[in-house]
Amino acid sequence: MHSLVAGQSDLRKTIEHAQRADRLDGTFSVTVSAAHVPYGTSSVIEQEVASAISARYEWSYMELQRAPIDIRVFIDGTWALIGVRIFDEPLSRRAYRVVNLRGALRPTVAAALVRIATSAGGRPRVWDPFCGSATILCEAAEQGYEVWGTDIDPEAVEAARENLAAVNREYWNRIECADSTSPKTWKKHQSATAVVTNLPWGKQVAIKSKQALYDSVGAGAAEFVRRGGASVLLTTEPKLIEQRLKRDGAVQIEERRIGLLGQTPTILVLQPAK
Ligand SMILES: C[S@@+](CC[C@H](N)C(=O)[O-])C[C@H]1O[C@@H](n2cnc3c(N)ncnc32)[C@H](O)[C@@H]1O
């Protein structure tokens, strides 16, 4: 960890930002979040990172406190990400969160899903068939895209409308209450260019059959992608949906596993087969 920090990280840009924001007071702290690591507890890692940074930048380390510059270290097994928090406002705070629904997606993850789905460019039209409180749609609307959402739960529809209207008042009626396992719902949204969603895991609204839900989403997404659309699905059950998609040779599937709130869901990126 010491050599990783000393050899790989370059905090010059961060220092420039911090100087502009008038936040550099010569102190720093370290926050570690580690899972599946064989080489020591979080506090051991914290000390290693702190000594590597002190040696390189001559800042003084503040133990057990949050300094103006907080070095964030996330480790999962052999994978590590080092970042720096330089502002008080957390990156995930969003003005559009008017109604907070249980199970809402983390905004930064929602923003990343939208970026993956829209990376081909053009003028994306995004549909979230399981929109909940509309985090994905709010992020897409903030990135300047046209959006539509569907949810079977009237309470979620209400929350989604409130949140989305905070980004763009004209989008209030873009949310409908409907069942997205129905082919009719998919047909209605066939003019979208990107389906971006995080699939229900059965906690908020009871699902009669997970397999049936994933089968119908698989069928809808396969047809959607065959028509030239892109689809990005966040799910804890990638195998359930892949079974259905693999029957369909026309779809190329890319998997990216992420760490999120103690779980490791998978981002499935579906594109037309080349
Ligand atoms: C994981 S949550 C989505 C959370 C959302 N991304 C957010 O940030 O609030 C899944 C949503 O799927 C909805 N849902 C479950 N079954 C459905 C169905 N058959 N048709 C449409 N929506 C459904 C649930 O009501 C729930 O709001």
The ligand as an ORCA input file, in Angstrom:
! r2SCAN-3c Opt
* xyz 0 1
  C     -34.635     -1.177     -7.220
  S     -36.085     -0.188     -7.335
  C     -35.579      1.164     -8.351
  C     -34.964      2.271     -7.549
  C     -34.703      3.508     -8.366
  N     -33.590      3.344     -9.284
  C     -34.446      4.714     -7.466
  O     -33.363      5.305     -7.480
  O     -35.347      5.058     -6.680
  C     -37.075     -1.132     -8.403
  C     -38.440     -0.565     -8.696
  O     -39.119     -1.489     -9.557
  C     -40.501     -1.369     -9.310
  N     -41.180     -2.554     -9.870
  C     -41.248     -3.833     -9.370
  N     -41.947     -4.626    -10.206
  C     -42.322     -3.853    -11.260
  C     -43.028     -4.102    -12.470
  N     -43.522     -5.305    -12.749
  N     -43.222     -3.082    -13.348
  C     -42.721     -1.826    -13.087
  N     -42.041     -1.531    -11.945
  C     -41.836     -2.526    -11.057
  C     -40.595     -1.213     -7.814
  O     -41.811     -0.584     -7.459
  C     -39.347     -0.374     -7.498
  O     -39.692      0.991     -7.396
*
